[in-house]
């Protein structure tokens, strides 16, 4: 019997953490006085949480589509957070200057980028587990 690696499970756990964070932001908006005041936030949050959750299920079941979805989510998130990281870094250093406040503003998207980079790295390395067996 083949032994399953924990790498995909760790990637799925990180993505599941992102589902929790997205829902943590979305649930108060949806339960507020006017949940559809800005419907783009509601729809975007629901799509993001659903895509992350679908990737988690696919990765845990070792489905090839789950790995591909996880890689797409991770890649797009890395691109988006890299853009935010560069923009916030330039803005923070220009307006605040090199200080603890600027570092705090830069560390948030840097942490997001790092967590998605770990997901992509883990899923990339665990590729053989998602490949169909050769006859």
Secondary structure, DSSP 4 states (H G I P E B T S, - for coil): -PPPPSHHHHHHHHHHHHHHHHHHHHHHHHHSTTTTTTHHHHHHHHHHHHHHHHHHHHHHTT-HHHHHHHHHHHHHHHHHHHHHHHHHHHHHHHHT-SSHHHHHHHHHHHHHHHHHHHHHHHHHHTHHHHSPPP-
